[in-house]
Amino acid sequence: MTDPWAFGWTQLFTLVGFAITIAIALFSFRTFGRWRREKLEEKRIEIGLDALALAYEAKTVFDGIRSPATFHYECEDMPEEPGEPDERRRRRGTFYAILKRVGRE
């Protein structure tokens, strides 16, 4: 007396298994999209931090170049103009040192 339309535990477990499988698949697709967005945001943050580090490094370099303080060795190879007074040469030396720093950096 086996009824082909009888619904037993095996069929119930099979349907529950299918439902769980579908739920896991749908949930994992959503998490994959979330994971992909997180990776893109991580790359954006990394690029932003690299740009910020580069900006700070450039700021430090330009502060060193534009510093008005000069050392005597920076102006030693500056060409002399005939009949130039020492005060004028000293004032011209600061500009020469800055141009020399730009060429060096």
Gaussian input, Z-matrix of N, CA and C with variables (Angstrom, degrees):
# hf/3-21g

backbone

0 1
 N
 C     1     B1
 C     2     B2     1     A1
 N     3     B3     2     A2     1     D1
 C     4     B4     3     A3     2     D2
 C     5     B5     4     A4     3     D3
 N     6     B6     5     A5     4     D4
 C     7     B7     6     A6     5     D5
 C     8     B8     7     A7     6     D6
 N     9     B9     8     A8     7     D7
 C    10    B10     9     A9     8     D8
 C    11    B11    10    A10     9     D9
 N    12    B12    11    A11    10    D10
 C    13    B13    12    A12    11    D11
 C    14    B14    13    A13    12    D12
 N    15    B15    14    A14    13    D13
 C    16    B16    15    A15    14    D14
 C    17    B17    16    A16    15    D15
 N    18    B18    17    A17    16    D16
 C    19    B19    18    A18    17    D17
 C    20    B20    19    A19    18    D18
 N    21    B21    20    A20    19    D19
 C    22    B22    21    A21    20    D20
 C    23    B23    22    A22    21    D21
 N    24    B24    23    A23    22    D22
 C    25    B25    24    A24    23    D23
 C    26    B26    25    A25    24    D24
 N    27    B27    26    A26    25    D25
 C    28    B28    27    A27    26    D26
 C    29    B29    28    A28    27    D27
 N    30    B30    29    A29    28    D28
 C    31    B31    30    A30    29    D29
 C    32    B32    31    A31    30    D30
 N    33    B33    32    A32    31    D31
 C    34    B34    33    A33    32    D32
 C    35    B35    34    A34    33    D33
 N    36    B36    35    A35    34    D34
 C    37    B37    36    A36    35    D35
 C    38    B38    37    A37    36    D36
 N    39    B39    38    A38    37    D37
 C    40    B40    39    A39    38    D38
 C    41    B41    40    A40    39    D39
 N    42    B42    41    A41    40    D40
 C    43    B43    42    A42    41    D41
 C    44    B44    43    A43    42    D42
 N    45    B45    44    A44    43    D43
 C    46    B46    45    A45    44    D44
 C    47    B47    46    A46    45    D45
 N    48    B48    47    A47    46    D46
 C    49    B49    48    A48    47    D47
 C    50    B50    49    A49    48    D48
 N    51    B51    50    A50    49    D49
 C    52    B52    51    A51    50    D50
 C    53    B53    52    A52    51    D51
 N    54    B54    53    A53    52    D52
 C    55    B55    54    A54    53    D53
 C    56    B56    55    A55    54    D54
 N    57    B57    56    A56    55    D55
 C    58    B58    57    A57    56    D56
 C    59    B59    58    A58    57    D57
 N    60    B60    59    A59    58    D58
 C    61    B61    60    A60    59    D59
 C    62    B62    61    A61    60    D60
 N    63    B63    62    A62    61    D61
 C    64    B64    63    A63    62    D62
 C    65    B65    64    A64    63    D63
 N    66    B66    65    A65    64    D64
 C    67    B67    66    A66    65    D65
 C    68    B68    67    A67    66    D66
 N    69    B69    68    A68    67    D67
 C    70    B70    69    A69    68    D68
 C    71    B71    70    A70    69    D69
 N    72    B72    71    A71    70    D70
 C    73    B73    72    A72    71    D71
 C    74    B74    73    A73    72    D72
 N    75    B75    74    A74    73    D73
 C    76    B76    75    A75    74    D74
 C    77    B77    76    A76    75    D75
 N    78    B78    77    A77    76    D76
 C    79    B79    78    A78    77    D77
 C    80    B80    79    A79    78    D78
 N    81    B81    80    A80    79    D79
 C    82    B82    81    A81    80    D80
 C    83    B83    82    A82    81    D81
 N    84    B84    83    A83    82    D82
 C    85    B85    84    A84    83    D83
 C    86    B86    85    A85    84    D84
 N    87    B87    86    A86    85    D85
 C    88    B88    87    A87    86    D86
 C    89    B89    88    A88    87    D87
 N    90    B90    89    A89    88    D88
 C    91    B91    90    A90    89    D89
 C    92    B92    91    A91    90    D90
 N    93    B93    92    A92    91    D91
 C    94    B94    93    A93    92    D92
 C    95    B95    94    A94    93    D93
 N    96    B96    95    A95    94    D94
 C    97    B97    96    A96    95    D95
 C    98    B98    97    A97    96    D96
 N    99    B99    98    A98    97    D97
 C   100   B100    99    A99    98    D98
 C   101   B101   100   A100    99    D99
 N   102   B102   101   A101   100   D100
 C   103   B103   102   A102   101   D101
 C   104   B104   103   A103   102   D102
 N   105   B105   104   A104   103   D103
 C   106   B106   105   A105   104   D104
 C   107   B107   106   A106   105   D105
 N   108   B108   107   A107   106   D106
 C   109   B109   108   A108   107   D107
 C   110   B110   109   A109   108   D108
 N   111   B111   110   A110   109   D109
 C   112   B112   111   A111   110   D110
 C   113   B113   112   A112   111   D111
 N   114   B114   113   A113   112   D112
 C   115   B115   114   A114   113   D113
 C   116   B116   115   A115   114   D114
 N   117   B117   116   A116   115   D115
 C   118   B118   117   A117   116   D116
 C   119   B119   118   A118   117   D117
 N   120   B120   119   A119   118   D118
 C   121   B121   120   A120   119   D119
 C   122   B122   121   A121   120   D120
 N   123   B123   122   A122   121   D121
 C   124   B124   123   A123   122   D122
 C   125   B125   124   A124   123   D123
 N   126   B126   125   A125   124   D124
 C   127   B127   126   A126   125   D125
 C   128   B128   127   A127   126   D126
 N   129   B129   128   A128   127   D127
 C   130   B130   129   A129   128   D128
 C   131   B131   130   A130   129   D129
 N   132   B132   131   A131   130   D130
 C   133   B133   132   A132   131   D131
 C   134   B134   133   A133   132   D132
 N   135   B135   134   A134   133   D133
 C   136   B136   135   A135   134   D134
 C   137   B137   136   A136   135   D135
 N   138   B138   137   A137   136   D136
 C   139   B139   138   A138   137   D137
 C   140   B140   139   A139   138   D138
 N   141   B141   140   A140   139   D139
 C   142   B142   141   A141   140   D140
 C   143   B143   142   A142   141   D141
 N   144   B144   143   A143   142   D142
 C   145   B145   144   A144   143   D143
 C   146   B146   145   A145   144   D144
 N   147   B147   146   A146   145   D145
 C   148   B148   147   A147   146   D146
 C   149   B149   148   A148   147   D147
 N   150   B150   149   A149   148   D148
 C   151   B151   150   A150   149   D149
 C   152   B152   151   A151   150   D150
 N   153   B153   152   A152   151   D151
 C   154   B154   153   A153   152   D152
 C   155   B155   154   A154   153   D153
 N   156   B156   155   A155   154   D154
 C   157   B157   156   A156   155   D155
 C   158   B158   157   A157   156   D156
 N   159   B159   158   A158   157   D157
 C   160   B160   159   A159   158   D158
 C   161   B161   160   A160   159   D159
 N   162   B162   161   A161   160   D160
 C   163   B163   162   A162   161   D161
 C   164   B164   163   A163   162   D162
 N   165   B165   164   A164   163   D163
 C   166   B166   165   A165   164   D164
 C   167   B167   166   A166   165   D165
 N   168   B168   167   A167   166   D166
 C   169   B169   168   A168   167   D167
 C   170   B170   169   A169   168   D168
 N   171   B171   170   A170   169   D169
 C   172   B172   171   A171   170   D170
 C   173   B173   172   A172   171   D171
 N   174   B174   173   A173   172   D172
 C   175   B175   174   A174   173   D173
 C   176   B176   175   A175   174   D174
 N   177   B177   176   A176   175   D175
 C   178   B178   177   A177   176   D176
 C   179   B179   178   A178   177   D177
 N   180   B180   179   A179   178   D178
 C   181   B181   180   A180   179   D179
 C   182   B182   181   A181   180   D180
 N   183   B183   182   A182   181   D181
 C   184   B184   183   A183   182   D182
 C   185   B185   184   A184   183   D183
 N   186   B186   185   A185   184   D184
 C   187   B187   186   A186   185   D185
 C   188   B188   187   A187   186   D186
 N   189   B189   188   A188   187   D187
 C   190   B190   189   A189   188   D188
 C   191   B191   190   A190   189   D189
 N   192   B192   191   A191   190   D190
 C   193   B193   192   A192   191   D191
 C   194   B194   193   A193   192   D192
 N   195   B195   194   A194   193   D193
 C   196   B196   195   A195   194   D194
 C   197   B197   196   A196   195   D195
 N   198   B198   197   A197   196   D196
 C   199   B199   198   A198   197   D197
 C   200   B200   199   A199   198   D198
 N   201   B201   200   A200   199   D199
 C   202   B202   201   A201   200   D200
 C   203   B203   202   A202   201   D201
 N   204   B204   203   A203   202   D202
 C   205   B205   204   A204   203   D203
 C   206   B206   205   A205   204   D204
 N   207   B207   206   A206   205   D205
 C   208   B208   207   A207   206   D206
 C   209   B209   208   A208   207   D207
 N   210   B210   209   A209   208   D208
 C   211   B211   210   A210   209   D209
 C   212   B212   211   A211   210   D210
 N   213   B213   212   A212   211   D211
 C   214   B214   213   A213   212   D212
 C   215   B215   214   A214   213   D213
 N   216   B216   215   A215   214   D214
 C   217   B217   216   A216   215   D215
 C   218   B218   217   A217   216   D216
 N   219   B219   218   A218   217   D217
 C   220   B220   219   A219   218   D218
 C   221   B221   220   A220   219   D219
 N   222   B222   221   A221   220   D220
 C   223   B223   222   A222   221   D221
 C   224   B224   223   A223   222   D222
 N   225   B225   224   A224   223   D223
 C   226   B226   225   A225   224   D224
 C   227   B227   226   A226   225   D225
 N   228   B228   227   A227   226   D226
 C   229   B229   228   A228   227   D227
 C   230   B230   229   A229   228   D228
 N   231   B231   230   A230   229   D229
 C   232   B232   231   A231   230   D230
 C   233   B233   232   A232   231   D231
 N   234   B234   233   A233   232   D232
 C   235   B235   234   A234   233   D233
 C   236   B236   235   A235   234   D234
 N   237   B237   236   A236   235   D235
 C   238   B238   237   A237   236   D236
 C   239   B239   238   A238   237   D237
 N   240   B240   239   A239   238   D238
 C   241   B241   240   A240   239   D239
 C   242   B242   241   A241   240   D240
 N   243   B243   242   A242   241   D241
 C   244   B244   243   A243   242   D242
 C   245   B245   244   A244   243   D243
 N   246   B246   245   A245   244   D244
 C   247   B247   246   A246   245   D245
 C   248   B248   247   A247   246   D246
 N   249   B249   248   A248   247   D247
 C   250   B250   249   A249   248   D248
 C   251   B251   250   A250   249   D249
 N   252   B252   251   A251   250   D250
 C   253   B253   252   A252   251   D251
 C   254   B254   253   A253   252   D252
 N   255   B255   254   A254   253   D253
 C   256   B256   255   A255   254   D254
 C   257   B257   256   A256   255   D255
 N   258   B258   257   A257   256   D256
 C   259   B259   258   A258   257   D257
 C   260   B260   259   A259   258   D258
 N   261   B261   260   A260   259   D259
 C   262   B262   261   A261   260   D260
 C   263   B263   262   A262   261   D261
 N   264   B264   263   A263   262   D262
 C   265   B265   264   A264   263   D263
 C   266   B266   265   A265   264   D264
 N   267   B267   266   A266   265   D265
 C   268   B268   267   A267   266   D266
 C   269   B269   268   A268   267   D267
 N   270   B270   269   A269   268   D268
 C   271   B271   270   A270   269   D269
 C   272   B272   271   A271   270   D270
 N   273   B273   272   A272   271   D271
 C   274   B274   273   A273   272   D272
 C   275   B275   274   A274   273   D273
 N   276   B276   275   A275   274   D274
 C   277   B277   276   A276   275   D275
 C   278   B278   277   A277   276   D276
 N   279   B279   278   A278   277   D277
 C   280   B280   279   A279   278   D278
 C   281   B281   280   A280   279   D279
 N   282   B282   281   A281   280   D280
 C   283   B283   282   A282   281   D281
 C   284   B284   283   A283   282   D282
 N   285   B285   284   A284   283   D283
 C   286   B286   285   A285   284   D284
 C   287   B287   286   A286   285   D285
 N   288   B288   287   A287   286   D286
 C   289   B289   288   A288   287   D287
 C   290   B290   289   A289   288   D288
 N   291   B291   290   A290   289   D289
 C   292   B292   291   A291   290   D290
 C   293   B293   292   A292   291   D291
 N   294   B294   293   A293   292   D292
 C   295   B295   294   A294   293   D293
 C   296   B296   295   A295   294   D294
 N   297   B297   296   A296   295   D295
 C   298   B298   297   A297   296   D296
 C   299   B299   298   A298   297   D297
 N   300   B300   299   A299   298   D298
 C   301   B301   300   A300   299   D299
 C   302   B302   301   A301   300   D300
 N   303   B303   302   A302   301   D301
 C   304   B304   303   A303   302   D302
 C   305   B305   304   A304   303   D303
 N   306   B306   305   A305   304   D304
 C   307   B307   306   A306   305   D305
 C   308   B308   307   A307   306   D306
 N   309   B309   308   A308   307   D307
 C   310   B310   309   A309   308   D308
 C   311   B311   310   A310   309   D309
 N   312   B312   311   A311   310   D310
 C   313   B313   312   A312   311   D311
 C   314   B314   313   A313   312   D312

   B1=1.4082
   B2=1.5217
   B3=1.2321
   B4=1.4603
   B5=1.5086
   B6=1.2968
   B7=1.4576
   B8=1.5275
   B9=1.3364
   B10=1.4706
   B11=1.5272
   B12=1.3115
   B13=1.4711
   B14=1.5154
   B15=1.2721
   B16=1.4615
   B17=1.5331
   B18=1.3036
   B19=1.4789
   B20=1.5197
   B21=1.3346
   B22=1.4514
   B23=1.5240
   B24=1.3017
   B25=1.4657
   B26=1.5226
   B27=1.2923
   B28=1.4574
   B29=1.5239
   B30=1.3137
   B31=1.4608
   B32=1.5382
   B33=1.3188
   B34=1.4581
   B35=1.5332
   B36=1.3253
   B37=1.4616
   B38=1.5272
   B39=1.3224
   B40=1.4629
   B41=1.5257
   B42=1.3233
   B43=1.4655
   B44=1.5288
   B45=1.3193
   B46=1.4701
   B47=1.5292
   B48=1.3141
   B49=1.4664
   B50=1.5211
   B51=1.3354
   B52=1.4715
   B53=1.5223
   B54=1.3139
   B55=1.4631
   B56=1.5324
   B57=1.3045
   B58=1.4691
   B59=1.5236
   B60=1.3145
   B61=1.4577
   B62=1.5273
   B63=1.3211
   B64=1.4706
   B65=1.5263
   B66=1.3316
   B67=1.4675
   B68=1.5267
   B69=1.3182
   B70=1.4702
   B71=1.5227
   B72=1.3204
   B73=1.4652
   B74=1.5224
   B75=1.3239
   B76=1.4702
   B77=1.5232
   B78=1.3125
   B79=1.4615
   B80=1.5273
   B81=1.3322
   B82=1.4663
   B83=1.5228
   B84=1.3285
   B85=1.4640
   B86=1.5136
   B87=1.3100
   B88=1.4581
   B89=1.5186
   B90=1.3257
   B91=1.4579
   B92=1.5191
   B93=1.3324
   B94=1.4604
   B95=1.5208
   B96=1.3179
   B97=1.4642
   B98=1.5156
   B99=1.3027
   B100=1.4588
   B101=1.5303
   B102=1.3279
   B103=1.4663
   B104=1.5229
   B105=1.3322
   B106=1.4645
   B107=1.5249
   B108=1.3316
   B109=1.4716
   B110=1.5246
   B111=1.3269
   B112=1.4650
   B113=1.5214
   B114=1.3233
   B115=1.4563
   B116=1.5263
   B117=1.3326
   B118=1.4602
   B119=1.5234
   B120=1.3236
   B121=1.4586
   B122=1.5271
   B123=1.3311
   B124=1.4662
   B125=1.5172
   B126=1.3282
   B127=1.4631
   B128=1.5207
   B129=1.3284
   B130=1.4669
   B131=1.5202
   B132=1.3229
   B133=1.4631
   B134=1.5203
   B135=1.3178
   B136=1.4690
   B137=1.5304
   B138=1.3219
   B139=1.4656
   B140=1.5193
   B141=1.3302
   B142=1.4598
   B143=1.5190
   B144=1.3323
   B145=1.4642
   B146=1.5257
   B147=1.3307
   B148=1.4646
   B149=1.5270
   B150=1.3327
   B151=1.4618
   B152=1.5206
   B153=1.3287
   B154=1.4617
   B155=1.5273
   B156=1.3316
   B157=1.4637
   B158=1.5199
   B159=1.3242
   B160=1.4571
   B161=1.5272
   B162=1.3239
   B163=1.4642
   B164=1.5290
   B165=1.3299
   B166=1.4578
   B167=1.5262
   B168=1.3028
   B169=1.4662
   B170=1.5270
   B171=1.3346
   B172=1.4665
   B173=1.5220
   B174=1.3184
   B175=1.4656
   B176=1.5283
   B177=1.3303
   B178=1.4578
   B179=1.5211
   B180=1.3231
   B181=1.4698
   B182=1.5261
   B183=1.3326
   B184=1.4588
   B185=1.5221
   B186=1.3326
   B187=1.4653
   B188=1.5280
   B189=1.3144
   B190=1.4649
   B191=1.5204
   B192=1.3215
   B193=1.4647
   B194=1.5193
   B195=1.3245
   B196=1.4602
   B197=1.5209
   B198=1.3045
   B199=1.4549
   B200=1.5343
   B201=1.3332
   B202=1.4649
   B203=1.5303
   B204=1.3106
   B205=1.4640
   B206=1.5226
   B207=1.3108
   B208=1.4654
   B209=1.5189
   B210=1.2988
   B211=1.4519
   B212=1.5257
   B213=1.3124
   B214=1.4689
   B215=1.5276
   B216=1.3170
   B217=1.4658
   B218=1.5259
   B219=1.3313
   B220=1.4602
   B221=1.5258
   B222=1.3164
   B223=1.4723
   B224=1.5284
   B225=1.3231
   B226=1.4656
   B227=1.5254
   B228=1.3180
   B229=1.4607
   B230=1.5305
   B231=1.3396
   B232=1.4581
   B233=1.5332
   B234=1.3359
   B235=1.4692
   B236=1.5308
   B237=1.3232
   B238=1.4752
   B239=1.5234
   B240=1.3268
   B241=1.4591
   B242=1.5236
   B243=1.3125
   B244=1.4710
   B245=1.5401
   B246=1.3195
   B247=1.4521
   B248=1.5175
   B249=1.2948
   B250=1.4606
   B251=1.5256
   B252=1.3522
   B253=1.4781
   B254=1.5314
   B255=1.3367
   B256=1.4698
   B257=1.5312
   B258=1.3336
   B259=1.4725
   B260=1.5198
   B261=1.3188
   B262=1.4676
   B263=1.5317
   B264=1.3168
   B265=1.4745
   B266=1.5258
   B267=1.3241
   B268=1.4588
   B269=1.5370
   B270=1.3438
   B271=1.4609
   B272=1.5279
   B273=1.3009
   B274=1.4584
   B275=1.5365
   B276=1.2962
   B277=1.4663
   B278=1.5226
   B279=1.3407
   B280=1.4675
   B281=1.5287
   B282=1.3331
   B283=1.4678
   B284=1.5252
   B285=1.3159
   B286=1.4614
   B287=1.5368
   B288=1.3268
   B289=1.4669
   B290=1.5217
   B291=1.3380
   B292=1.4632
   B293=1.5256
   B294=1.3281
   B295=1.4747
   B296=1.5337
   B297=1.3058
   B298=1.4577
   B299=1.5434
   B300=1.3561
   B301=1.4622
   B302=1.5252
   B303=1.3309
   B304=1.4746
   B305=1.5194
   B306=1.3159
   B307=1.4595
   B308=1.5217
   B309=1.3139
   B310=1.4701
   B311=1.5226
   B312=1.3254
   B313=1.4646
   B314=1.4937
   A1=113.40
   A2=115.72
   A3=118.99
   A4=109.61
   A5=114.48
   A6=121.29
   A7=108.55
   A8=118.31
   A9=118.37
   A10=112.96
   A11=117.53
   A12=119.79
   A13=112.02
   A14=117.79
   A15=120.97
   A16=109.15
   A17=113.97
   A18=119.94
   A19=108.05
   A20=116.40
   A21=120.41
   A22=112.44
   A23=115.07
   A24=121.81
   A25=111.68
   A26=118.81
   A27=121.52
   A28=110.86
   A29=116.35
   A30=119.69
   A31=111.06
   A32=115.96
   A33=120.03
   A34=111.09
   A35=117.09
   A36=120.69
   A37=111.39
   A38=116.45
   A39=120.41
   A40=110.55
   A41=117.22
   A42=120.61
   A43=112.32
   A44=116.19
   A45=120.11
   A46=110.20
   A47=117.08
   A48=120.97
   A49=111.82
   A50=116.80
   A51=120.33
   A52=111.25
   A53=116.68
   A54=120.81
   A55=110.65
   A56=116.28
   A57=120.11
   A58=110.42
   A59=117.81
   A60=121.61
   A61=111.26
   A62=116.42
   A63=120.29
   A64=110.15
   A65=117.53
   A66=120.90
   A67=110.80
   A68=117.09
   A69=120.45
   A70=110.69
   A71=116.47
   A72=119.86
   A73=111.31
   A74=117.30
   A75=120.27
   A76=111.18
   A77=116.49
   A78=120.09
   A79=111.76
   A80=116.39
   A81=119.34
   A82=110.81
   A83=118.43
   A84=119.26
   A85=110.64
   A86=117.22
   A87=120.05
   A88=110.87
   A89=116.95
   A90=119.18
   A91=110.96
   A92=117.73
   A93=119.03
   A94=110.24
   A95=117.52
   A96=120.65
   A97=111.09
   A98=116.61
   A99=121.11
   A100=110.60
   A101=116.47
   A102=121.43
   A103=110.62
   A104=116.34
   A105=120.52
   A106=110.59
   A107=117.02
   A108=120.40
   A109=111.14
   A110=116.57
   A111=120.29
   A112=110.98
   A113=117.91
   A114=121.12
   A115=111.18
   A116=116.79
   A117=119.56
   A118=111.06
   A119=116.58
   A120=120.13
   A121=111.08
   A122=117.33
   A123=120.03
   A124=110.60
   A125=117.66
   A126=120.74
   A127=110.80
   A128=116.94
   A129=120.20
   A130=110.99
   A131=116.23
   A132=119.70
   A133=110.39
   A134=117.26
   A135=121.19
   A136=111.01
   A137=116.50
   A138=120.40
   A139=110.07
   A140=116.73
   A141=120.46
   A142=112.20
   A143=116.74
   A144=119.84
   A145=111.48
   A146=117.15
   A147=119.97
   A148=111.00
   A149=116.62
   A150=120.36
   A151=110.93
   A152=117.16
   A153=120.73
   A154=110.99
   A155=116.89
   A156=120.20
   A157=111.02
   A158=116.45
   A159=120.55
   A160=111.31
   A161=116.49
   A162=120.32
   A163=111.00
   A164=117.16
   A165=119.64
   A166=111.37
   A167=116.46
   A168=119.57
   A169=110.71
   A170=116.56
   A171=119.94
   A172=110.79
   A173=117.09
   A174=120.55
   A175=110.13
   A176=116.26
   A177=120.03
   A178=111.19
   A179=116.60
   A180=120.15
   A181=110.59
   A182=117.50
   A183=119.98
   A184=112.02
   A185=117.53
   A186=118.98
   A187=110.49
   A188=116.63
   A189=119.51
   A190=112.11
   A191=116.66
   A192=119.97
   A193=110.62
   A194=116.73
   A195=120.90
   A196=113.38
   A197=118.24
   A198=121.01
   A199=109.48
   A200=117.47
   A201=119.29
   A202=113.03
   A203=116.68
   A204=119.50
   A205=109.67
   A206=116.04
   A207=120.53
   A208=109.22
   A209=114.70
   A210=120.96
   A211=108.05
   A212=116.31
   A213=119.75
   A214=111.82
   A215=117.69
   A216=119.66
   A217=112.49
   A218=118.66
   A219=120.56
   A220=112.30
   A221=116.85
   A222=120.52
   A223=112.40
   A224=117.91
   A225=119.89
   A226=112.20
   A227=118.24
   A228=119.91
   A229=112.45
   A230=117.92
   A231=121.17
   A232=108.75
   A233=116.79
   A234=118.16
   A235=111.28
   A236=114.91
   A237=120.33
   A238=109.42
   A239=114.25
   A240=119.58
   A241=107.53
   A242=117.66
   A243=118.78
   A244=110.75
   A245=115.66
   A246=122.36
   A247=113.69
   A248=118.01
   A249=121.02
   A250=109.77
   A251=117.82
   A252=118.91
   A253=110.86
   A254=115.75
   A255=121.08
   A256=112.37
   A257=117.22
   A258=119.99
   A259=111.25
   A260=117.22
   A261=121.16
   A262=110.51
   A263=115.67
   A264=119.20
   A265=110.23
   A266=116.83
   A267=120.54
   A268=111.41
   A269=117.84
   A270=121.26
   A271=111.07
   A272=116.06
   A273=120.59
   A274=110.80
   A275=117.07
   A276=122.35
   A277=113.15
   A278=117.37
   A279=118.63
   A280=111.09
   A281=116.36
   A282=119.44
   A283=111.04
   A284=116.21
   A285=120.66
   A286=110.15
   A287=116.70
   A288=120.32
   A289=110.56
   A290=117.93
   A291=120.81
   A292=110.65
   A293=117.70
   A294=120.66
   A295=110.53
   A296=116.16
   A297=119.92
   A298=110.92
   A299=117.11
   A300=120.65
   A301=111.22
   A302=116.64
   A303=120.11
   A304=109.54
   A305=117.24
   A306=120.56
   A307=112.24
   A308=116.76
   A309=121.06
   A310=111.18
   A311=118.42
   A312=122.09
   A313=108.49
   D1=55.84
   D2=177.85
   D3=-92.56
   D4=123.34
   D5=179.92
   D6=-92.53
   D7=121.53
   D8=-178.57
   D9=-67.12
   D10=-18.12
   D11=-179.52
   D12=-97.41
   D13=8.16
   D14=-179.95
   D15=-72.25
   D16=139.25
   D17=-176.00
   D18=-106.50
   D19=115.66
   D20=-175.73
   D21=-112.99
   D22=-175.71
   D23=-178.88
   D24=-65.80
   D25=-35.31
   D26=-179.39
   D27=-60.80
   D28=-45.01
   D29=179.35
   D30=-66.93
   D31=-38.38
   D32=178.57
   D33=-63.08
   D34=-45.83
   D35=178.14
   D36=-63.61
   D37=-36.79
   D38=177.99
   D39=-63.18
   D40=-46.60
   D41=178.85
   D42=-64.56
   D43=-40.47
   D44=176.92
   D45=-63.75
   D46=-40.58
   D47=177.20
   D48=-62.36
   D49=-42.66
   D50=176.34
   D51=-61.76
   D52=-42.51
   D53=-179.64
   D54=-63.99
   D55=-42.88
   D56=178.20
   D57=-64.58
   D58=-42.03
   D59=179.16
   D60=-61.99
   D61=-43.95
   D62=179.16
   D63=-65.21
   D64=-41.34
   D65=179.21
   D66=-62.97
   D67=-42.51
   D68=178.88
   D69=-64.65
   D70=-41.81
   D71=179.57
   D72=-62.96
   D73=-45.52
   D74=179.56
   D75=-65.17
   D76=-42.75
   D77=179.40
   D78=-64.29
   D79=-38.83
   D80=-178.81
   D81=-70.11
   D82=-33.32
   D83=176.15
   D84=-64.73
   D85=-39.14
   D86=177.77
   D87=-66.04
   D88=-41.10
   D89=-179.71
   D90=-70.59
   D91=-30.35
   D92=176.72
   D93=-64.55
   D94=-41.73
   D95=176.64
   D96=-63.09
   D97=-41.26
   D98=177.45
   D99=-63.47
   D100=-43.84
   D101=179.25
   D102=-61.65
   D103=-42.16
   D104=179.49
   D105=-63.40
   D106=-42.50
   D107=177.69
   D108=-63.31
   D109=-40.51
   D110=178.41
   D111=-62.50
   D112=-41.52
   D113=178.94
   D114=-64.63
   D115=-40.10
   D116=177.08
   D117=-63.83
   D118=-41.69
   D119=178.39
   D120=-66.03
   D121=-37.98
   D122=176.57
   D123=-61.00
   D124=-42.02
   D125=178.55
   D126=-65.05
   D127=-40.63
   D128=178.39
   D129=-62.86
   D130=-42.69
   D131=178.99
   D132=-65.09
   D133=-41.45
   D134=179.07
   D135=-62.36
   D136=-43.56
   D137=178.30
   D138=-64.52
   D139=-40.36
   D140=178.05
   D141=-62.70
   D142=-41.84
   D143=178.32
   D144=-66.94
   D145=-38.37
   D146=176.46
   D147=-63.36
   D148=-42.02
   D149=178.34
   D150=-64.60
   D151=-39.58
   D152=178.93
   D153=-65.74
   D154=-41.94
   D155=177.58
   D156=-63.33
   D157=-39.91
   D158=177.83
   D159=-64.70
   D160=-39.71
   D161=179.07
   D162=-64.74
   D163=-42.86
   D164=178.34
   D165=-65.66
   D166=-38.76
   D167=178.21
   D168=-65.05
   D169=-42.57
   D170=177.90
   D171=-64.46
   D172=-38.28
   D173=178.65
   D174=-61.35
   D175=-43.49
   D176=179.27
   D177=-63.35
   D178=-42.82
   D179=179.91
   D180=-64.18
   D181=-45.45
   D182=-179.08
   D183=-68.86
   D184=-32.66
   D185=174.28
   D186=-63.28
   D187=-38.79
   D188=177.31
   D189=-67.80
   D190=-37.72
   D191=179.96
   D192=-68.67
   D193=-44.17
   D194=-173.71
   D195=-84.73
   D196=3.35
   D197=-179.67
   D198=-62.50
   D199=129.06
   D200=-178.43
   D201=-74.62
   D202=-16.25
   D203=179.78
   D204=-72.85
   D205=132.24
   D206=177.67
   D207=-122.87
   D208=154.02
   D209=175.86
   D210=-106.33
   D211=156.25
   D212=-175.26
   D213=-62.16
   D214=-31.86
   D215=-177.60
   D216=-72.24
   D217=-18.49
   D218=179.84
   D219=-74.56
   D220=-22.33
   D221=-176.63
   D222=-108.91
   D223=5.59
   D224=-176.41
   D225=-63.55
   D226=-37.83
   D227=-176.19
   D228=-92.64
   D229=12.29
   D230=177.86
   D231=-70.76
   D232=130.97
   D233=-178.81
   D234=-67.59
   D235=143.21
   D236=-179.34
   D237=-91.17
   D238=141.51
   D239=173.31
   D240=-96.07
   D241=140.66
   D242=-178.30
   D243=-65.87
   D244=134.06
   D245=177.73
   D246=73.87
   D247=18.69
   D248=-178.88
   D249=-84.52
   D250=129.62
   D251=177.88
   D252=-71.83
   D253=157.99
   D254=-177.36
   D255=-63.02
   D256=-37.14
   D257=-179.58
   D258=-63.02
   D259=-42.49
   D260=179.43
   D261=-67.05
   D262=-39.05
   D263=179.15
   D264=-64.63
   D265=-39.49
   D266=179.19
   D267=-64.84
   D268=-41.31
   D269=177.42
   D270=-66.16
   D271=-39.81
   D272=178.85
   D273=-69.44
   D274=-26.39
   D275=-179.85
   D276=-63.44
   D277=-35.17
   D278=179.34
   D279=-64.65
   D280=-41.40
   D281=178.29
   D282=-68.17
   D283=-38.70
   D284=179.01
   D285=-63.62
   D286=-40.53
   D287=-179.48
   D288=-64.99
   D289=-40.36
   D290=178.87
   D291=-64.61
   D292=-43.81
   D293=178.35
   D294=-64.19
   D295=-36.83
   D296=178.52
   D297=-67.41
   D298=-37.54
   D299=176.84
   D300=-65.21
   D301=-39.73
   D302=178.98
   D303=-61.71
   D304=-43.40
   D305=178.94
   D306=-66.81
   D307=-31.92
   D308=-179.20
   D309=-76.35
   D310=-41.41
   D311=-177.28
   D312=-77.65

